[in-house]
């Protein structure tokens, strides 16, 4: 399968990263306990549990932006009590972050909300990699192999190992989202399992959407970490992206995974994404 028509072989644009990120959350639309809204003005998701609650895209007219911020928080607040409002460089208006800070200073709509955490800071660590210079192999045990999930039986194994790696007791949202998506050659989400002999030890997802390809859901159970399995499954996932015509990739990392990705050739970057975390008072 070839890369999306919008894919470019140069550096990754933040616009394609945002489109991919929105597509990832779109998988959960319509599931029980999750609400995904996408219209001309915003894209946002609320969820009790994974994948969380976030405002993913904002396109407000300058004159009405303050009122639309309040309206969005009211709509979100009917579902959940906290949300991470992510501000991307292309979001509108240009002073969206300042307007969110102003709204936070007065408690949001009706004084019910407050901003907390690292207001206006970069959310997590974002990294990019040039896939044309990706090593063909990484050190792994002789009996380690990676398989692509192609049917429901394999997917059950993926769900189990992925949930164990993230310490989750309820993985129903991911199970439902990806199961209905399917495992065909035209699937946006492509899942992989790493085996040591016959034992599944790690897992990942390659998401191809919006003009970019990124690894998600990289997960190794705690008792199996430190043996190179996470690095190996990430490498295999990146090779799959390169095979599909992508010259670069990106990842959003937790502090724990950052050094693993850097050893593969990822470089920390600042896409200009900022976050404003909201929660209801009391």
N, C-alpha and C positions, 0 to 999 in steps of 0.2 A: 504494500500500500504506500503510495507516495505521500509526501508532506502536503499540508493544506495549501491552497492556492496563495494564501496570504503570507506563507512562510518565506523568509528571506535568509540567505546564507550569511549575512553580516551579523553585527551584534544584535542581541535580543532587545527588543523594544519593550518598554513597560506596558504599552497598550496590549501587546500579545500576552504578557504575563497576567494582566488583569482579566482578559477574556478567558484564559485558561482557568484562572482561579474562580471566576463566576461559573464556568462550565462544571467544575468540580462540585460546587455546591448545588447546582441545578439538578444533579442526580437524585437529590433528596426531596425534590418537589412532590407534594401530594402524599407523603408518607405520614403515618400516624404520629402525632406529637411534633410534627415539623411543618412549618409554613414557609414557602418560598414565594416571594413576590418580585416580579420583574416587569417594569413598565418604562415609559419614556423618561421618567424622572429618577427612578432608583432601582436598585436590585438589592434585596436583603433576605436573610433567612433567620428564622427563629426555630430553636430546637431544644427540647428538654433532654440534654445529653448530647452525644455526638451528632452532627459535627459542630455544634455550638451555634451561637447567635451573632450575626455580623451584618453590618451594612457594607455592601460590596462595591457599589457604584452609586455616584450621585451626579445628577445633572439638573441643578436648580437654576432658574432665572435669577439674576442678581436682585431684582426688586422684590421678589417673593421668597427669597431663600430663607430668611429668618422664620417666616410662617411655615414654610415647608419642612424645616428642621423640627419644629414643634409637632407638626402633623405626623411626621415619620416616627418620632418618639412615642406619640400617643398610639399609633397603629402597632408598633413593636410592643409597647407596654401592655397591650391586650393579651399578648401571648407569653411574655417572659418579663423578668424583673431586671435583666442586665443585658447589655449588648455592646459589642466592640464596633465602633464606627471607623472604618478604614478610609482614609483620604488618599486618593491616588493623584499623581501629577495632572492627569487629564480631567479630573473631576471639576465640576462647575458649581458655584462661581469660583474664581481664582482665590478668593479669600475665605474659602469654606472652613479651613481650620480655625481662623480667627472668629468666624461666626459661631462655630461650635463652642469655642472657649467662652464667648460672650453668653451663649445660651446656658452653659454650665454655671456661670457666675450667678445667674438668677434662678437656678434650679430647674432649668428646662421648662417645658409646658406645665403650668399650674403649680410650679415649685416642687414637683414630685421627684425630680431626678437630681443626680449629682455626678460630676466627673471625678474620676479617681485614677490612680496609677500614673504611668508615664505619659502624661498628656502631651500630644504633639510630637512624640518620639517615634522612632522606627520600630515597628512590631517584629520582634525576633530578628533572626539573621537570614538574609537573602544571599544566595551564592549563584554564580554562573560558571559554566564550563564550556570550553571549546572541544567539541566532540571529534574534530578532525585530528586532535593530538592525543585522544584517549588511548591509553595502553591497550594492546590486544588482550592481555591477560593480567590477572592479579594473583598473588599467592593464595592458594586454597588447598585443603587436604585432597589427596588423590581421589577419594571417593565422594567428593562434593560435586553436585550437579544442580542445574536450574531447569525447571520445567514451567512452561506456560500453561495457565489454567484454560482449559477448552471445554469443560463440561461441568455439570452441577456437582458431580462427585468430587472432582478436584477442587471445586470452589468451597465445598464444606471443609476440606483440609486447610485451604487458604484462610477461611474465616477463623478457624480454631487457632492457628499459629499467629495470625495477625492480632486477634483479640488478646491472646496470652502475652504477646510482646508489649501491648499497650496497657496491660493490667485491667482490662475491661471485663466486667461481668455481664454486660448487656451490649451485644454487638448487633442487635436486631436491625438498627437503621442501616448499617453498612451492608448487612446481608440482604435486606430487601432492595436497597438502592441498586446494588450491583447485579443481583440475580435477575431483576426485571430488565436490566440493560443488556444482558446476554454476553456471549463470549466469541462472537463471530469475527471475521477478518476486518469488518468495518466498525468494530466497537471502538468507542473513544477510550474506554478504560480497559487496559490489558494487564492481567494479573500474573504474578510469577511466584513460585515456591522454590526455595532452596532446600535441597535434601543432603543429608550426610548419610550415605547408604540409603536405607529405606526410611530414615527418620526425618520428618520435616523440621527444619531448624530456623528458617527465616522466610520473609515474604515481602512483596512490594507491589506497587501499581504504577504503570506508565499511563499518563493521561495525555492524549493527543487532542488538542482543541484550541481554537482561537489563534492558530498560527504558531504555536509552540508546543513542545513536548517536555513534560516534567514528571519527576518521580514523586509519588505520594505513598503514604501508608507503609513506609519502610519499618519493619518490625521484627525484632528478635527477642524471644523470651529472656528474662533476666538471667536465668541460670545458664544460658547458652552464649552470653555475650563475651566479648574479649577474645574471640577465636577467629575473627575475620569474616564471619558469615554476613554481617550487615554490609561490609564493604563489597563482598563478592556479589550479593544480590543487587546492590546499587549499580555496580559495574555492568552486570548483565542487563539491567534495565536500561542503562545508557546506551549499550551496544544495540539494543532493540530500537531505540530512538534513532541512532545513526543509520541503521539498516533501512529505516523508513524515510531517509532523506534529510534528516535534521543535522545541521552542522554545529548546533549548540544546544544547551539545555540550562535549566535553572532549578533551584530547589529552595524551599523555605524550611529552615532547620531549627531544631531545638538546640540549646547549648550542648547537650550531650552528643548530638550527632555531628556537630560542626567539624571537629578534627578528623572524623572519618571521611567526610566529603572533601576536605582540603587535601588529604593524602591522595585522593583520586584525581585531583587537578582542579577542583572547584575553587573559585576566588570570591571572597566576600565583596559584595557590591551594595551600593545604596541606590535603589530605584526611585527614591524620593517619596516612598509610601510612609504615611504617618497614621497614628491611631489615637482615637479618643474613646476611652472606655467609660461607659455609663452604667449606673445602677440606680434603682429606685431607693429613695430614702426610707429608712426604717425596715 
